[in-house]
């Protein structure tokens, strides 16, 4: 990895006897887009506020650009911050809002005007310069808040759930725009969200947080396909959990229902024969019926069928397990029928052992 631009070193934060961040470590490369992902109360926003300087860590260091900024105020860290609430000044125009930080910093007017024009072009709102916040949609206001944060050309951009107050369609459009702007400017970015789709679609790497610590750090591909813990596997994406029994730990063979399935070598770790084991399987890894190339199958009964337009969501009862899968809608084919016996097929390599 390239030398870190942002280094978070052994950070701990406690409010009284309550520890909200514990031994948090992360190195972020220049220009990297990192998401802090996790449920409410996991410590992700507190960690962001510590990086920003709005909270003091109980222990640990924050290093930005090789400089220890742990004891510096927010305005001494050269960061841009975008909050969930737009926090625009209602009595200022769009252009004046964007220029506010530049004015406070004493930037010459000609330079400030040029920077504002540049930012308006980047957020695609050049014709809105003289409008006031109340004349803008929520998505437009959030774009202005982003432009204001970027106008001072910070070295680090921090975004605290900036899309959560927007409707689904606007969120989808704006998250793409934020990522494009971030790539264009090459600015190191930390993005806080509880929305797994946002994190998966926008990030270079994701930090999945749980109970104040980093449960796993990895690329979106790694986090989704190779979750390191049960929490990560359950939190990111839809997951089927199958109960099995270890038959041969060396050969990595398990029994699920009446079928024996061989997993990847070493998948069972230190398990012993006869141990119960939980196995995770993503819905998209499963197909109805036996199919070539799928080396594992289970028999079951159709328990539920939901028509969702382009896909049909099917739930299959496999012994004591309920297995969900999606199949594409085919207008010329009869959907599965509740109560019918069926087979589900998948690749044994797609089974993950949950620890």
Secondary structure, 3 states (H helix, E strand, C coil): CCCEEEEEEEEEEEECCEEEEEEEEEEEECCCEEEEECCCCCCHHHHHHHHHCCCCCCEEEEEECCEECCCCCHHHCCEEEECCCCCCCCCCEHHHHHHHHHHHCCCCHHHHHHHHHHHHHHCCCHHHCCCEHHHCCHHHHHHHHHHHHHHCCCCEEEEECCCCCCCHHHHHHHHHHHHHHHHHHCCEEEEEECCHHHHHHHCCEEEEEECCEEEEEECHHHHHHCCCCHHHHHHCCCCEEEEEEEEECCCCEEEECCEEEECCCCCCCCCCCCCEEEEEECHHHCEECCCCCCCEEEEEEEEEEEECCCEEEEEEEECCEEEEEEEECCCCCCCCCCCCEEEEEECHHHCEECC
